[in-house]
Amino acid sequence: MKNLHVLFCVLIIVMMFAGCRSSPSSSPASSSSSASESSAPAVGTQMNVPAWIDESPPRDAFWGVGYIRLQDESAGLRAASRLARQDIAEQLSQLVQGMMTNYYREAGGLNNPTAMRHIEEISRFVWNADLSNAIIINRTPMPNGTWWVRASLLKTDARDTIVDILDNEASRYATWRRDEALRMLDAELARSQSTPTPRTE
């Protein structure tokens, strides 16, 4: 009878010990699986964006970003490079438009239709400028087949491009004062900070 009593106590202790071991082991497993499930979408989203996308451009350059997914990888790289340069061209066009608007406002001729046409034409020429001197500094193919490209154009090179356009068009506008315009352009370039906006098609 005493042996039965001892055996019964041992059985209870073994069952309690087994129960204590099973409950903690199941808890981390479930919590780790739920954690991995909740983080999976974030990781999947980041997989198709390059690590350099959040970097800030230096003060002496304009950066442009382009991305595209094409079946032909070499065509995708070329297209993404073109889009990156277009991103820079758009930033320069906006800068020049602001500069020329200020120029004509100070000259008192902002409401003149000729001035408005001049601003639009110069902005369009800058938008369509050949920026082949913009250097491709990053080429990143992503797992989903998208090419991401970052281009860089020094502000000194951007100034040369804009000045060439201004000089080519200046003779058509009698009120255009080149030196005054270039002073304002230099001021705009000095205080500008490139803000790339990834472009695609």
C-alpha positions as CSV (number, residue, x, y, z in Angstrom):
1,M,0.0,0.0,0.0
2,K,2.9,2.3,0.9
3,N,4.5,1.5,-2.5
4,L,1.3,2.4,-4.3
5,H,1.2,5.7,-2.5
6,V,4.8,6.5,-3.4
7,L,4.3,5.5,-7.1
8,F,1.2,7.7,-7.2
9,C,3.2,10.8,-5.9
10,V,6.0,10.2,-8.4
11,L,3.4,10.0,-11.2
12,I,1.9,13.3,-10.2
13,I,5.3,15.0,-10.0
14,V,6.3,13.7,-13.5
15,M,3.0,14.9,-15.0
16,M,3.5,18.3,-13.4
17,F,7.1,18.6,-14.7
18,A,6.0,17.6,-18.3
19,G,3.2,20.2,-18.2
20,C,5.6,22.9,-17.1
21,R,8.1,22.1,-19.9
22,S,5.5,22.0,-22.8
23,S,3.8,25.4,-22.1
24,P,6.9,27.7,-22.4
25,S,8.3,25.8,-25.4
26,S,5.1,26.4,-27.4
27,S,4.9,30.0,-26.4
28,P,8.1,31.3,-28.1
29,A,7.4,29.3,-31.2
30,S,4.0,30.9,-31.6
31,S,5.4,34.4,-30.8
32,S,8.3,34.0,-33.2
33,S,6.1,32.8,-36.0
34,S,3.7,35.7,-35.6
35,A,6.7,38.1,-35.5
36,S,8.1,36.8,-38.7
37,E,4.7,36.9,-40.4
38,S,4.2,40.6,-39.3
39,S,7.7,41.6,-40.6
40,A,7.5,39.7,-43.8
41,P,5.6,42.3,-45.8
42,A,8.0,45.1,-44.7
43,V,11.0,43.0,-45.9
44,G,9.3,42.1,-49.1
45,T,8.6,45.8,-49.8
46,Q,12.2,46.9,-49.2
47,M,13.6,44.1,-51.4
48,N,12.6,46.1,-54.6
49,V,14.1,49.4,-53.5
50,P,17.9,50.0,-53.5
51,A,19.6,50.8,-50.2
52,W,20.9,54.1,-51.4
53,I,17.4,55.6,-52.2
54,D,17.3,57.7,-49.0
55,E,20.7,59.2,-49.3
56,S,20.9,63.0,-49.6
57,P,22.7,64.7,-52.5
58,P,25.8,66.8,-51.8
59,R,25.4,70.6,-52.0
60,D,27.5,70.9,-55.2
61,A,25.5,68.5,-57.3
62,F,22.1,67.5,-58.6
63,W,21.0,63.9,-58.3
64,G,18.4,62.3,-60.5
65,V,16.8,58.8,-60.0
66,G,15.1,56.6,-62.6
67,Y,13.7,53.1,-62.4
68,I,12.0,50.8,-64.8
69,R,11.3,47.1,-65.4
70,L,11.7,45.7,-68.9
71,Q,12.1,42.2,-70.2
72,D,15.3,43.2,-71.9
73,E,17.7,44.0,-69.1
74,S,20.1,46.1,-71.2
75,A,17.2,48.2,-72.5
76,G,15.9,48.6,-68.9
77,L,19.3,49.9,-67.8
78,R,19.4,52.4,-70.7
79,A,15.8,53.5,-70.0
80,A,16.4,53.9,-66.3
81,S,19.6,56.0,-67.0
82,R,17.6,58.3,-69.3
83,L,14.9,58.7,-66.7
84,A,17.5,59.6,-64.1
85,R,18.8,62.4,-66.3
86,Q,15.3,63.5,-67.0
87,D,14.8,63.9,-63.2
88,I,17.8,66.2,-63.1
89,A,16.5,68.2,-66.1
90,E,13.1,68.7,-64.4
91,Q,14.8,70.1,-61.3
92,L,16.9,72.4,-63.4
93,S,13.9,73.5,-65.4
94,Q,12.0,74.4,-62.2
95,L,15.0,76.3,-60.9
96,V,15.4,78.3,-64.1
97,Q,11.6,79.0,-64.2
98,G,11.8,80.4,-60.7
99,M,14.9,82.5,-61.5
100,M,13.4,84.0,-64.6
101,T,10.1,84.8,-62.9
102,N,12.1,86.7,-60.2
103,Y,14.1,88.4,-62.9
104,Y,11.0,89.7,-64.8
105,R,9.3,90.6,-61.5
106,E,12.2,92.8,-60.5
107,A,12.3,94.3,-64.0
108,G,8.6,95.1,-63.7
109,G,7.6,93.1,-66.8
110,L,6.3,89.9,-65.3
111,N,2.8,90.5,-66.7
112,N,4.1,91.1,-70.2
113,P,3.1,88.2,-72.6
114,T,6.5,88.4,-74.1
115,A,8.1,87.7,-70.7
116,M,5.8,84.8,-70.0
117,R,6.6,83.3,-73.4
118,H,10.4,83.8,-72.7
119,I,10.1,82.0,-69.3
120,E,8.1,79.1,-70.9
121,E,10.6,78.7,-73.8
122,I,13.7,78.7,-71.6
123,S,12.2,76.3,-69.1
124,R,11.3,73.9,-72.0
125,F,14.8,74.2,-73.5
126,V,16.3,73.3,-70.1
127,W,13.8,70.4,-69.7
128,N,14.9,69.0,-73.1
129,A,18.6,69.7,-72.6
130,D,21.2,67.1,-73.4
131,L,22.5,66.1,-70.0
132,S,24.9,63.4,-71.3
133,N,27.5,65.0,-69.0
134,A,25.5,63.7,-66.0
135,I,27.4,60.8,-64.6
136,I,25.7,57.5,-63.6
137,I,26.9,56.8,-60.1
138,N,24.6,53.9,-59.2
139,R,23.1,51.0,-61.2
140,T,21.1,48.5,-59.1
141,P,19.1,45.6,-60.5
142,M,16.4,44.5,-58.0
143,P,15.1,40.9,-57.5
144,N,11.8,41.8,-59.2
145,G,13.7,42.7,-62.4
146,T,13.6,46.5,-61.9
147,W,16.6,48.6,-62.7
148,W,17.3,51.6,-60.4
149,V,19.7,54.2,-61.6
150,R,21.1,57.4,-60.0
151,A,22.7,60.1,-62.0
152,S,24.8,63.1,-60.8
153,L,25.4,66.5,-62.4
154,L,27.7,69.0,-60.8
155,K,26.2,72.5,-60.3
156,T,29.1,73.9,-62.3
157,D,28.1,71.7,-65.3
158,A,24.5,72.5,-64.8
159,R,25.3,76.3,-64.9
160,D,27.2,75.9,-68.2
161,T,24.2,74.1,-69.7
162,I,21.8,76.8,-68.6
163,V,24.1,79.7,-69.7
164,D,24.4,78.2,-73.2
165,I,20.6,78.1,-73.4
166,L,20.2,81.6,-72.1
167,D,22.8,83.0,-74.5
168,N,21.2,81.3,-77.5
169,E,17.8,82.8,-76.7
170,A,18.9,86.2,-75.4
171,S,19.1,88.0,-78.7
172,R,15.4,87.5,-79.3
173,Y,14.5,89.6,-76.2
174,A,15.7,93.2,-76.2
175,T,15.0,93.7,-72.5
176,W,17.1,90.7,-71.5
177,R,20.1,91.8,-69.4
178,R,22.5,88.8,-69.4
179,D,24.7,89.9,-66.4
180,E,21.7,90.5,-64.2
181,A,20.2,87.2,-65.1
182,L,23.5,85.3,-64.5
183,R,23.8,86.9,-61.1
184,M,20.3,85.7,-60.2
185,L,21.1,82.2,-61.6
186,D,24.2,81.9,-59.5
187,A,22.3,82.9,-56.4
188,E,19.6,80.3,-57.2
189,L,22.2,77.6,-57.8
190,A,24.0,78.4,-54.5
191,R,21.0,78.0,-52.3
192,S,19.4,75.2,-54.2
193,Q,19.3,71.6,-52.7
194,S,18.7,68.8,-55.2
195,T,15.5,66.8,-54.4
196,P,15.4,63.7,-56.6
197,T,12.0,62.3,-57.4
198,P,12.3,58.8,-58.8
199,R,10.9,58.8,-62.4
200,T,9.5,55.9,-64.4
201,E,7.4,55.3,-67.4
